[in-house]
């Protein structure tokens, strides 16, 4: 079963919100009601607000669709932000020996990206020293401008902090 329950006709009542609230136990993102061209009773809205059930309302079906898709995009973006630092992007770097600016926390050095993608949040270790952990990349710059990621072949300046 898809977990989608469709009922037709009449205003949204408290019992409708209670049915939707079951999704809070499974996937709270989908504990929502889409109310097309119907009234939402006040007690239903109050119950929804207190339980965390979202009610989308519109008199035009396309607006209702747009609201729900916007909500899904917002959730996706939020999840992306929450997991931003947990996603590992493997890469191999070569230190530019003429570009070592700070050797203590925070370490600030110039590197060339040999393979992969370097992003803020990437943990840095030294494979030749039994993978000793150095820290986490907290920023990447090219020509004194912050960038979100560095790919193969790019020379960048990185800040590594022991987080």
N, C-alpha and C positions, 0 to 999 in steps of 0.2 A: 504494500500500500504506500502511496506517496505521502501520506500524512496530511493531505489537503482535503478539507471537508467543505463542501459547498452547500449552502442552504439559500433558498430564495424567498423573497417576499417579506414585507413588514420591517418595522424598526429593529435596531440592534438593542437587545435586552441584556440584563445582567447575566442571564443563563448562557448567552452566546459568548460573553467574555470569559465565563467560567470554563466553558468547553475549550476555548482557545488557550486558556492558561495552562492546560495540560502540557502543552508544548514547552513550557518553561522548564520542565523536568528533562526534556530531550534535547531541544535546541532552541534556546530562548530567543534567538534572532527571528524565528518564524512563529513566535507567539504573537500573531497579529490578525487583525480582521480588516477586510477590504469591504467598505460599505458604499455601494454604488446607488446613488439617488434614493437613499433612505435616511430616516432620522436616527440619531443615536440618543437613546434615553439618558438622562442625566446620571442616574444611578449606575448605568452601564459604563459611562465615561469615568466616573469616580472610581469604580471597581478596577477598570482597566489601568488607570493612573496609579492606583495603590499596588496593583499586582505586577505592573511592568508589561502589560499587553498593549501593543500599538494598535490604534484604530486609524485607518486611512479613510477619508471620506471625500467624495466628489460627485457632482451632478453630471459630469461628462466622463465617460469611461476612459478616454485617452488621458485625462488628467489623473485619474486614479492609477492607471498603469504607470504614468510618469512618476508619481509620488512613490509608488512601491519600488520601481527600478532605481530611483534616486536613493531610497533607503538601502537597497541592496548594495549599491555602489559605495555608499557611506560606510556600511559594515565591512565591505571588502578593503576599503582604504584604511579603516581603523585596524583591521586584522593585520594588514600589511605593516602598519606602523608598529603594532605590538610585537610582531615577529621580526622586525627589521634587524635587530642585533643578534637574533638567534640563528638566522640563516647564514650558513658559512659559504663563502665564495672562495674556493681554493685558488691560490696563486703562488707563483715563485718570483722572488725579488732578488735583485743584485744591488748591493749598497754602492752608491757613487762615493768613493773614498775622499774625493775633494769637496763633498757636500755633507759633512757631518757637523751640524750646528750645535747640538746639545746631546751629551752622552748620559745624562741622568734624567730622572722622571720630571717632566716629560722628555722623551727622546725625540729629537727633531733631526731627520736625515733625508738626504736625497736618495732615491732609488729608481731603478729601471724595472718595469714590470716585464719579466721574462715570459711567463705564461699566465693565463687566467685573467681574472677580474679582481681588482683591489677596491674594496669599499670600506667606508667607516664601519667599525664594528668587527672587522676582520682580525682574528687573533694572530699574533706574530710569534713564531718560534724559530729556533735554529736547529735544523735537522742534523748538521754535523756535530752538534753538542748534545746528542741524545734527546733532541726535540725540546730543549729547555724553553719554557714559556717566557717571552720578553714583555708582552703587554698586548694592548688592543689599539688598533688604528682609530684615532678619534677625529682626524681631519686629513684631507688631501688637498694639496695646492699645486697649481701650474701657473707660473708667472704671477705669483702673489694673489691668485684668485682661487677661492674654494671651488672644488668640483665634487660631484657625487660619486664618481667611480673612475678608475684608471684601467685601461686595457693593455694588452700585449704591445710592447714596444715603446710605451710612453714613459718619459722621465718626469718624476713628480717629487715633491717634498711632502713627507708625511710626519705626523705627530703621533707618537706611540706612548700611551699612558698605561700605567700598571693599575688597572681597574679590578 
